[in-house]
Amino acid sequence: MLSAVRAKEAPDGQLRVMPWWLVLLGLLLAALLGWLVLDWLLGEADRATQPDTRATLRVDAIRTGLTVVAGTGGGLALLLAARRQWIGERAQRHQEAVAARDQEHRERVQAHTEAVTAAAERHQERLAAAAEHDAGERRLTELYTRAVELLGSDSAAVRLGGLHALERLGQDHPAQRPTIMAVLCAYLRMPSADGEPRETEVRRSAQRVLTRHLRAGDPAHWPGTVLDLSGARLDGFDASGCELVDADFSGAVFTGATTFAGATVRGRLRLVDAVLADAALDDLAGDGEVALDGARFAGRASFDRARFTGGLSCRRAAFTERASFHGAGFDRPTSFDATHFDDGATFTEAAFAGGLSMEHTEFAGPADFRGTRFADMALFRWTVFAAEAWFERAHFAGAANFGRVRFQGPASFEGARLHRPPQVDQARATAGVAHVWPEGTTVRRLDDEWLVLVDR
């Protein structure tokens, strides 16, 4: 019956109400079963031969039939009670499931509400940040535009104000520094009225603004600044202690005292075809290449203790006054080809770790290489030494080539160390002065004025 009751449940799991006739049918079945048992037992009792025994058996049959009826009815009652218990438990589980679903739904609603609220807050924050950023950008653009307008004024005092406004703008807004530096470089590249005192002061101020933010270790340092001052006119340019990153001074004209003393070169320092008066590059360092090709030094030029780690190229340069490279270090191949030293040059105690090329170079004044160390090949072919040429205590670890050289003044190699005989193919020396040649050098008289050096 229990299976029959379960079979009547709806397919969706909902329990249907038990029909009343099903209970009546159960009672009738119980009565029928009792009657059948009673009839069978009475039939068996009637077969007894003894009247007393038959009566007793009939009484027992009636009792048994009633017991069967009562037992069947009790079973039905237990079955109904079990169904009621099962229905109660199922109702309890259903209530618990409904409560759990309600709680889960409430939690989802709460989480969704919180997520919507948080998204709305983030959206408002983004809108506020965007509005603030736009306002800041507009203000920054206005400040920048106003400063550039001041820099383009006809009044020198107003231009000075524009310079300082740009500097303050860059100090407060690091992202604008490259643009501001580019504007200042462009201003210095623009042509100016020669000798106009007020414009000269403005340009000097612009130079100081540039160099003030190039000194590493200074609180005002703007790292990574690239300078493009090609073709600019610079007066009293002071880049001492500055960090020069890919600085281009090609074709620039430097007046007054120019100094790069103690500067650090990163990338490349280009002074190609530049014109300089007095120039100090003492203690120059860094890993960048220095290019001086075609440069003109109209005054004193000093490179004492400079360290050209990235290499030096000084082809076709001209030094009007004496140039000094005392104690300088050249870590890579170095070239002074076709360079003119009108008042001579000093390379005392310098160290050429890479090769040196001084072909077609001219020393109109003394050439001092005393104590210089040449770790690799040293080429002096077709070089003219119009005055004294001192190579005393010089150390040539590699090949030394003096082919076609002209020693028009005294030449001295006293104390020089050469690991192999020098190549002196057709080198000439003035016959009227005293010379000290390296050991083993063959010298022949060419005529009354010249001696010729011959390779062994």
PAKEMAR-554186 format. One record per residue (C-alpha): residue number from 0; residue in one letter; x, y, z. Coordinates in steps of 0.001 Angstrom, whole numbers, padded with zeros to 6 digits. Layout:
{lonu NUM A {X Y Z}}
...
***
This chain:
{lonu 0 M {000000 000000 000000}}
{lonu 1 L {002886 002293 000823}}
{lonu 2 S {004284 001814 -002689}}
{lonu 3 A {000845 002474 -004073}}
{lonu 4 V {000649 005657 -002066}}
{lonu 5 R {004081 006748 -003302}}
{lonu 6 A {003074 005949 -006846}}
{lonu 7 K {000298 008477 -006525}}
{lonu 8 E {002727 011278 -005832}}
{lonu 9 A {002924 013906 -008522}}
{lonu 10 P {005851 013699 -010924}}
{lonu 11 D {007180 016999 -009589}}
{lonu 12 G {007657 015494 -006083}}
{lonu 13 Q {004597 017089 -004488}}
{lonu 14 L {002563 014679 -002236}}
{lonu 15 R {-001139 014196 -003129}}
{lonu 16 V {-003956 013750 -000551}}
{lonu 17 M {-004866 010052 000086}}
{lonu 18 P {-008448 009255 -001166}}
{lonu 19 W {-010977 008187 001552}}
{lonu 20 W {-012010 005128 -000335}}
{lonu 21 L {-008470 003778 -000128}}
{lonu 22 V {-008826 003501 003691}}
{lonu 23 L {-012276 001893 003277}}
{lonu 24 L {-010816 -000575 000799}}
{lonu 25 G {-008155 -001512 003312}}
{lonu 26 L {-010748 -002157 005999}}
{lonu 27 L {-012804 -004296 003623}}
{lonu 28 L {-009704 -006274 002674}}
{lonu 29 A {-008937 -006819 006357}}
{lonu 30 A {-012549 -007993 006994}}
{lonu 31 L {-012408 -010212 003933}}
{lonu 32 L {-009156 -011740 005014}}
{lonu 33 G {-010558 -012365 008531}}
{lonu 34 W {-013707 -013922 007086}}
{lonu 35 L {-011698 -016206 004800}}
{lonu 36 V {-009486 -017335 007673}}
{lonu 37 L {-012568 -017827 009891}}
{lonu 38 D {-014377 -019802 007234}}
{lonu 39 W {-011375 -022047 006646}}
{lonu 40 L {-010811 -022632 010375}}
{lonu 41 L {-014547 -023363 010988}}
{lonu 42 G {-014469 -025830 008145}}
{lonu 43 E {-011521 -027569 009732}}
{lonu 44 A {-013273 -027563 013162}}
{lonu 45 D {-016428 -029153 011757}}
{lonu 46 R {-014396 -032129 010690}}
{lonu 47 A {-013732 -033084 014297}}
{lonu 48 T {-015635 -036249 015500}}
{lonu 49 Q {-016015 -035250 019089}}
{lonu 50 P {-018654 -032618 019854}}
{lonu 51 D {-016592 -031096 022655}}
{lonu 52 T {-013539 -030873 020512}}
{lonu 53 R {-015528 -029394 017643}}
{lonu 54 A {-016964 -026694 019924}}
{lonu 55 T {-013526 -025845 021243}}
{lonu 56 L {-012073 -025679 017761}}
{lonu 57 R {-014870 -023452 016573}}
{lonu 58 V {-014272 -021070 019442}}
{lonu 59 D {-010531 -021013 018608}}
{lonu 60 A {-011336 -020472 014939}}
{lonu 61 I {-013538 -017513 015776}}
{lonu 62 R {-010830 -016099 018073}}
{lonu 63 T {-008168 -016585 015388}}
{lonu 64 G {-010319 -014959 012719}}
{lonu 65 L {-010922 -011970 014934}}
{lonu 66 T {-007197 -011823 015699}}
{lonu 67 V {-006400 -011815 011994}}
{lonu 68 V {-008911 -009040 011459}}
{lonu 69 A {-007490 -007076 014390}}
{lonu 70 G {-003883 -007691 013251}}
{lonu 71 T {-004639 -006620 009724}}
{lonu 72 G {-006378 -003523 011019}}
{lonu 73 G {-003427 -002798 013303}}
{lonu 74 G {-001047 -003202 010364}}
{lonu 75 L {-003114 -000747 008399}}
{lonu 76 A {-003068 001629 011368}}
{lonu 77 L {000739 001329 011624}}
{lonu 78 L {001058 001909 007915}}
{lonu 79 L {-001021 005068 008179}}
{lonu 80 A {000979 006224 011195}}
{lonu 81 A {004256 005593 009272}}
{lonu 82 R {002921 007565 006319}}
{lonu 83 R {001962 010415 008620}}
{lonu 84 Q {005492 010404 010126}}
{lonu 85 W {007087 010332 006689}}
{lonu 86 I {004868 013174 005534}}
{lonu 87 G {005786 015189 008640}}
{lonu 88 E {009511 014640 008100}}
{lonu 89 R {009185 015484 004433}}
{lonu 90 A {007308 018651 005324}}
{lonu 91 Q {010089 019547 007807}}
{lonu 92 R {012765 019008 005155}}
{lonu 93 H {010755 021033 002711}}
{lonu 94 Q {010419 023874 005199}}
{lonu 95 E {014158 023755 005885}}
{lonu 96 A {014955 023732 002150}}
{lonu 97 V {012581 026645 001595}}
{lonu 98 A {014181 028527 004487}}
{lonu 99 A {017682 027800 003096}}
{lonu 100 R {016628 028961 -000369}}
{lonu 101 D {015128 032082 001128}}
{lonu 102 Q {018320 032766 003068}}
{lonu 103 E {020473 032142 -000005}}
{lonu 104 H {018227 034405 -002040}}
{lonu 105 R {018450 037132 000595}}
{lonu 106 E {022235 036761 000665}}
{lonu 107 R {022414 036989 -003134}}
{lonu 108 V {020200 040042 -003091}}
{lonu 109 Q {022390 041594 -000384}}
{lonu 110 A {025601 040758 -002263}}
{lonu 111 H {024156 042136 -005496}}
{lonu 112 T {023065 045284 -003709}}
{lonu 113 E {026539 045711 -002204}}
{lonu 114 A {028203 045036 -005579}}
{lonu 115 V {025967 047582 -007293}}
{lonu 116 T {026712 050095 -004550}}
{lonu 117 A {030464 049462 -004782}}
{lonu 118 A {030379 049718 -008593}}
{lonu 119 A {028472 052963 -008338}}
{lonu 120 E {031019 054301 -005857}}
{lonu 121 R {033925 053261 -008088}}
{lonu 122 H {032238 054850 -011059}}
{lonu 123 Q {031774 058052 -009117}}
{lonu 124 E {035407 057927 -008019}}
{lonu 125 R {036532 057406 -011620}}
{lonu 126 L {034367 060272 -012746}}
{lonu 127 A {035789 062463 -009988}}
{lonu 128 A {039368 061387 -010795}}
{lonu 129 A {038792 061991 -014521}}
{lonu 130 A {037330 065395 -013789}}
{lonu 131 E {040236 066214 -011506}}
{lonu 132 H {042734 064942 -014105}}
{lonu 133 D {041088 066974 -016848}}
{lonu 134 A {041102 070047 -014655}}
{lonu 135 G {044765 069462 -013817}}
{lonu 136 E {045651 068944 -017475}}
{lonu 137 R {043799 072095 -018460}}
{lonu 138 R {045554 074036 -015738}}
{lonu 139 L {048906 072542 -016753}}
{lonu 140 T {048305 073399 -020391}}
{lonu 141 E {047350 076935 -019463}}
{lonu 142 L {050483 077337 -017324}}
{lonu 143 Y {052692 075873 -020059}}
{lonu 144 T {051105 078018 -022755}}
{lonu 145 R {051417 081117 -020612}}
{lonu 146 A {055082 080406 -019833}}
{lonu 147 V {055912 079869 -023512}}
{lonu 148 E {054110 083099 -024384}}
{lonu 149 L {056224 084901 -021783}}
{lonu 150 L {059351 083378 -023280}}
{lonu 151 G {058394 084799 -026669}}
{lonu 152 S {057881 088316 -025344}}
{lonu 153 D {059820 091294 -026687}}
{lonu 154 S {060764 092283 -023141}}
{lonu 155 A {063864 090639 -021680}}
{lonu 156 A {062431 090824 -018166}}
{lonu 157 V {059275 089033 -019265}}
{lonu 158 R {061353 086359 -021001}}
{lonu 159 L {063265 085794 -017769}}
{lonu 160 G {059943 085329 -016001}}
{lonu 161 G {058921 082801 -018638}}
{lonu 162 L {062145 080848 -018065}}
{lonu 163 H {061555 080573 -014346}}
{lonu 164 A {057871 079756 -014887}}
{lonu 165 L {058874 076839 -017115}}
{lonu 166 E {061440 075680 -014592}}
{lonu 167 R {058917 075763 -011744}}
{lonu 168 L {056431 073906 -013929}}
{lonu 169 G {058973 071164 -014601}}
{lonu 170 Q {059906 070949 -010935}}
{lonu 171 D {056276 070354 -009968}}
{lonu 172 H {055410 068083 -012914}}
{lonu 173 P {058188 065589 -013754}}
{lonu 174 A {056349 064313 -016833}}
{lonu 175 Q {056748 067754 -018441}}
{lonu 176 R {060518 067960 -017958}}
{lonu 177 P {061569 066550 -021347}}
{lonu 178 T {059237 068975 -023120}}
{lonu 179 I {060459 071920 -021066}}
{lonu 180 M {064097 071018 -021713}}
{lonu 181 A {063324 070743 -025428}}
{lonu 182 V {061733 074221 -025358}}
{lonu 183 L {064762 075729 -023605}}
{lonu 184 C {067127 074046 -026069}}
{lonu 185 A {065035 075340 -028973}}
{lonu 186 Y {065189 078851 -027503}}
{lonu 187 L {068983 078655 -027304}}
{lonu 188 R {069184 077370 -030880}}
{lonu 189 M {067268 080376 -032172}}
{lonu 190 P {069423 083178 -033589}}
{lonu 191 S {069971 086161 -031331}}
{lonu 192 A {071123 089731 -031684}}
{lonu 193 D {074889 089785 -031296}}
{lonu 194 G {076093 091683 -028254}}
{lonu 195 E {072635 092703 -027007}}
{lonu 196 P {073210 092709 -023212}}
{lonu 197 R {069660 091913 -022121}}
{lonu 198 E {069278 089033 -024559}}
{lonu 199 T {072706 087724 -023490}}
{lonu 200 E {071549 087687 -019873}}
{lonu 201 V {068350 085843 -020796}}
{lonu 202 R {070297 083221 -022714}}
{lonu 203 R {072765 082800 -019859}}
{lonu 204 S {069828 082285 -017520}}
{lonu 205 A {068422 079644 -019861}}
{lonu 206 Q {071817 077897 -019835}}
{lonu 207 R {071880 077938 -016022}}
{lonu 208 V {068375 076492 -015891}}
{lonu 209 L {069512 073656 -018136}}
{lonu 210 T {072713 072827 -016306}}
{lonu 211 R {071178 073249 -012847}}
{lonu 212 H {068986 070214 -013483}}
{lonu 213 L {071735 068087 -015039}}
{lonu 214 R {073956 067725 -011990}}
{lonu 215 A {073618 064222 -010557}}
{lonu 216 G {073203 064137 -006802}}
{lonu 217 D {071623 067590 -006734}}
{lonu 218 P {068058 067654 -005321}}
{lonu 219 A {067008 069552 -008446}}
{lonu 220 H {068433 066904 -010790}}
{lonu 221 W {066204 065863 -013685}}
{lonu 222 P {067613 062472 -014690}}
{lonu 223 G {067639 061253 -018266}}
{lonu 224 T {067479 064734 -019806}}
{lonu 225 V {068601 064798 -023438}}
{lonu 226 L {070146 068008 -024783}}
{lonu 227 D {069914 069092 -028404}}
{lonu 228 L {071897 072302 -028678}}
{lonu 229 S {073196 071765 -032185}}
{lonu 230 G {073980 075100 -033811}}
{lonu 231 A {073264 077055 -030613}}
{lonu 232 R {075264 080081 -029456}}
{lonu 233 L {076315 079575 -025862}}
{lonu 234 D {078133 082099 -023706}}
{lonu 235 G {080051 080978 -020621}}
{lonu 236 F {078444 077526 -020742}}
{lonu 237 D {079113 075712 -017454}}
{lonu 238 A {078292 071994 -017472}}
{lonu 239 S {080745 071043 -014753}}
{lonu 240 G {079599 067971 -012824}}
{lonu 241 C {076609 067482 -015127}}
{lonu 242 E {075268 064193 -016423}}
{lonu 243 L {075144 064487 -020197}}
{lonu 244 V {072848 061945 -021845}}
{lonu 245 D {073143 061947 -025655}}
{lonu 246 A {074060 065619 -025610}}
{lonu 247 D {074406 067138 -029078}}
{lonu 248 F {076414 070361 -029465}}
{lonu 249 S {077208 069852 -033156}}
{lonu 250 G {077980 073166 -034844}}
{lonu 251 A {077459 075101 -031609}}
{lonu 252 V {079452 078272 -030954}}
{lonu 253 F {080822 078641 -027415}}
{lonu 254 T {082030 082051 -026317}}
{lonu 255 G {083683 082852 -023036}}
{lonu 256 A {084945 080144 -020712}}
{lonu 257 T {083311 076783 -021412}}
{lonu 258 T {083626 073930 -018956}}
{lonu 259 F {082601 070302 -018940}}
{lonu 260 A {084951 069545 -016036}}
{lonu 261 G {083863 066540 -013994}}
{lonu 262 A {080913 065870 -016290}}
{lonu 263 T {079642 062328 -016833}}
{lonu 264 V {078911 061253 -020401}}
{lonu 265 R {076086 058777 -021033}}
{lonu 266 G {075349 057748 -024565}}
{lonu 267 R {077244 060188 -026763}}
{lonu 268 L {078648 063686 -026399}}
{lonu 269 R {078815 065375 -029798}}
{lonu 270 L {080894 068524 -030307}}
{lonu 271 V {081278 067910 -034032}}
{lonu 272 D {082189 071116 -035909}}
{lonu 273 A {081682 073122 -032724}}
{lonu 274 V {083644 076324 -032122}}
{lonu 275 L {084975 076861 -028600}}
{lonu 276 A {087054 079528 -026935}}
{lonu 277 D {088602 078434 -023621}}
{lonu 278 A {087360 074911 -022900}}
{lonu 279 A {087948 072752 -019839}}
{lonu 280 L {087019 069076 -020006}}
{lonu 281 D {089182 067968 -017090}}
{lonu 282 D {088099 064807 -015235}}
{lonu 283 L {085466 064037 -017850}}
{lonu 284 A {084140 060505 -017270}}
{lonu 285 G {081356 058149 -018205}}
{lonu 286 D {080774 055330 -020657}}
{lonu 287 G {079674 057404 -023642}}
{lonu 288 E {081607 058262 -026768}}
{lonu 289 V {082980 061788 -027214}}
{lonu 290 A {083014 063112 -030779}}
{lonu 291 L {085166 066201 -031471}}
{lonu 292 D {085467 065756 -035234}}
{lonu 293 G {085973 069100 -036955}}
{lonu 294 A {085835 071044 -033669}}
{lonu 295 R {087730 074347 -033421}}
{lonu 296 F {089315 075327 -030106}}
{lonu 297 A {090203 078994 -030329}}
{lonu 298 G {091564 079195 -026774}}
{lonu 299 R {093004 076899 -024134}}
{lonu 300 A {091762 073329 -024249}}
{lonu 301 S {092281 071076 -021247}}
{lonu 302 F {091377 067378 -020994}}
{lonu 303 D {093551 066538 -017993}}
{lonu 304 R {092664 063261 -016244}}
{lonu 305 A {089644 062771 -018515}}
{lonu 306 R {088586 059145 -018954}}
{lonu 307 F {087264 058331 -022396}}
{lonu 308 T {085757 054951 -021601}}
{lonu 309 G {083419 055033 -024593}}
{lonu 310 G {086049 056260 -027031}}
{lonu 311 L {087231 059588 -028461}}
{lonu 312 S {087066 060715 -032071}}
{lonu 313 C {088945 063936 -032790}}
{lonu 314 R {089486 063928 -036546}}
{lonu 315 R {090160 067177 -038459}}
{lonu 316 A {089968 069205 -035245}}
{lonu 317 A {092002 072382 -034705}}
{lonu 318 F {093578 073632 -031453}}
{lonu 319 T {094786 077222 -031646}}
{lonu 320 E {096422 077251 -028216}}
{lonu 321 R {098182 074463 -026398}}
{lonu 322 A {096006 071418 -025714}}
{lonu 323 S {096544 069310 -022617}}
{lonu 324 F {095611 065642 -022190}}
{lonu 325 H {097791 065051 -019150}}
{lonu 326 G {096905 061804 -017352}}
{lonu 327 A {093951 061144 -019661}}
{lonu 328 G {092744 057570 -020207}}
{lonu 329 F {091597 056234 -023575}}
{lonu 330 D {089962 052832 -023167}}
{lonu 331 R {088946 052352 -026795}}
{lonu 332 P {090552 053081 -030161}}
{lonu 333 T {091193 056804 -030444}}
{lonu 334 S {091717 058942 -033516}}
{lonu 335 F {093369 062340 -033926}}
{lonu 336 D {093745 061994 -037707}}
{lonu 337 A {094309 065249 -039636}}
{lonu 338 T {094111 067308 -036442}}
{lonu 339 H {096133 070517 -036093}}
{lonu 340 F {097769 071571 -032832}}
{lonu 341 D {098917 075115 -033572}}
{lonu 342 D {100621 075535 -030202}}
{lonu 343 G {101430 071888 -029521}}
{lonu 344 A {099851 069374 -027187}}
{lonu 345 T {100648 067551 -023971}}
{lonu 346 F {099844 063849 -023533}}
{lonu 347 T {102141 063246 -020555}}
{lonu 348 E {101228 060198 -018424}}
{lonu 349 A {098256 059488 -020692}}
{lonu 350 A {097211 055874 -021253}}
{lonu 351 F {095941 054554 -024586}}
{lonu 352 A {094394 051159 -023789}}
{lonu 353 G {093021 050922 -027319}}
{lonu 354 G {094748 051776 -030542}}
{lonu 355 L {095833 055329 -031375}}
{lonu 356 S {095731 056879 -034827}}
{lonu 357 M {097441 060253 -035424}}
{lonu 358 E {097901 060060 -039158}}
{lonu 359 H {098327 063329 -041094}}
{lonu 360 T {098294 065196 -037774}}
{lonu 361 E {100329 068384 -037389}}
{lonu 362 F {101996 069702 -034233}}
{lonu 363 A {103078 073286 -034876}}
{lonu 364 G {104259 073499 -031245}}
{lonu 365 P {105889 070979 -028888}}
{lonu 366 A {104388 067495 -028776}}
{lonu 367 D {104881 066027 -025318}}
{lonu 368 F {104302 062261 -024935}}
{lonu 369 R {106608 061752 -021952}}
{lonu 370 G {105514 058815 -019819}}
{lonu 371 T {102641 057979 -022170}}
{lonu 372 R {101583 054315 -022354}}
{lonu 373 F {100456 052760 -025631}}
{lonu 374 A {098902 049347 -024936}}
{lonu 375 D {097999 048712 -028578}}
{lonu 376 M {099031 049924 -032001}}
{lonu 377 A {100175 053556 -032249}}
{lonu 378 L {100002 055096 -035732}}
{lonu 379 F {101805 058396 -036398}}
{lonu 380 R {102157 058048 -040172}}
{lonu 381 W {102554 061274 -042165}}
{lonu 382 T {102431 063295 -038943}}
{lonu 383 V {104406 066535 -038816}}
{lonu 384 F {106241 067523 -035621}}
{lonu 385 A {107227 071128 -036389}}
{lonu 386 A {108778 071662 -032934}}
{lonu 387 E {110025 069395 -030149}}
{lonu 388 A {108706 065824 -030022}}
{lonu 389 W {109234 064172 -026648}}
{lonu 390 F {108558 060441 -026276}}
{lonu 391 E {110819 060044 -023249}}
{lonu 392 R {109835 057149 -020942}}
{lonu 393 A {106951 056329 -023271}}
{lonu 394 H {105900 052667 -023297}}
{lonu 395 F {104885 051065 -026598}}
{lonu 396 A {103403 047622 -025862}}
{lonu 397 G {102124 047216 -029416}}
{lonu 398 A {103374 048205 -032842}}
{lonu 399 A {104583 051778 -033324}}
{lonu 400 N {104436 053186 -036828}}
{lonu 401 F {106202 056479 -037646}}
{lonu 402 G {106214 055997 -041396}}
{lonu 403 R {106661 059220 -043428}}
{lonu 404 V {106748 061301 -040225}}
{lonu 405 R {108595 064635 -040274}}
{lonu 406 F {110531 065656 -037192}}
{lonu 407 Q {111295 069307 -037904}}
{lonu 408 G {112463 069883 -034345}}
{lonu 409 P {114388 067809 -031816}}
{lonu 410 A {112978 064313 -031253}}
{lonu 411 S {113755 062363 -028089}}
{lonu 412 F {112911 058744 -027279}}
{lonu 413 E {115227 058604 -024288}}
{lonu 414 G {114102 055920 -021848}}
{lonu 415 A {111279 054830 -024129}}
{lonu 416 R {110401 051130 -024111}}
{lonu 417 L {109355 049483 -027348}}
{lonu 418 H {108431 045803 -027356}}
{lonu 419 R {109194 045630 -031065}}
{lonu 420 P {111234 047828 -033402}}
{lonu 421 P {109281 050857 -034620}}
{lonu 422 Q {108282 051132 -038261}}
{lonu 423 V {109896 054320 -039586}}
{lonu 424 D {109449 053857 -043326}}
{lonu 425 Q {111019 056977 -044909}}
{lonu 426 A {110529 059128 -041811}}
{lonu 427 R {112554 062349 -041914}}
{lonu 428 A {114234 064446 -039266}}
{lonu 429 T {115985 067828 -039381}}
{lonu 430 A {119719 067348 -039586}}
{lonu 431 G {120707 070473 -037699}}
{lonu 432 V {119415 069483 -034221}}
{lonu 433 A {120137 066682 -031747}}
{lonu 434 H {117854 063639 -031680}}
{lonu 435 V {117601 060607 -029417}}
{lonu 436 W {116196 057665 -031371}}
{lonu 437 P {115004 054314 -030080}}
{lonu 438 E {117648 051640 -029807}}
{lonu 439 G {118341 049932 -033141}}
{lonu 440 T {116942 052734 -035304}}
{lonu 441 T {118886 053212 -038556}}
{lonu 442 V {119453 056851 -039565}}
{lonu 443 R {120954 058032 -042826}}
{lonu 444 R {121686 061491 -044084}}
{lonu 445 L {119450 062406 -046988}}
{lonu 446 D {121013 065833 -047679}}
{lonu 447 D {122312 068805 -045740}}
{lonu 448 E {118924 069481 -044158}}
{lonu 449 W {117274 066081 -043627}}
{lonu 450 L {117954 062742 -042089}}
{lonu 451 V {115990 059713 -043150}}
{lonu 452 L {115037 056820 -040849}}
{lonu 453 V {115085 053398 -042427}}
{lonu 454 D {113418 050170 -041197}}
{lonu 455 R {115887 047443 -040323}}
***
